[in-house]
Amino acid sequence: MANAEPLAIELAYSPKPGKVERWALRLPAGSRVEDAILQSGVLTVHPELVLETLSVGVWGALRALDHPLRDRDRVEVYRPLKVDPKEARRLRYRSHRAKQAR
């Protein structure tokens, strides 16, 4: 018989670097990532987030909205990248080289 105990889930979202918002949730067994997002209210607090276009993960691994949750999972809502990581690295390198040349 399936365990009917509620799941303890944490949802985390970082709206900007250095700031992390967390929600502690109790969800029924069989809940999915989408259920955690909807239950948390993160979409109300951050109306710029659109459920269908979110990148989400569980414990750092990308997951779909219909991914089933387990007790003590951490659901993470990821911000879209504003700069390509390779380009950011290139810019940091150029800046560092320019400082060394002085």
Beta strands, then each sheet from edge to edge (+ up, - down):
strand 1: 7-16
strand 2: 19-27
strand 3: 55-58
strand 4: 61-63
strand 5: 74-78
sheet 1: 2+ 1- 5- 3+ 4-
end
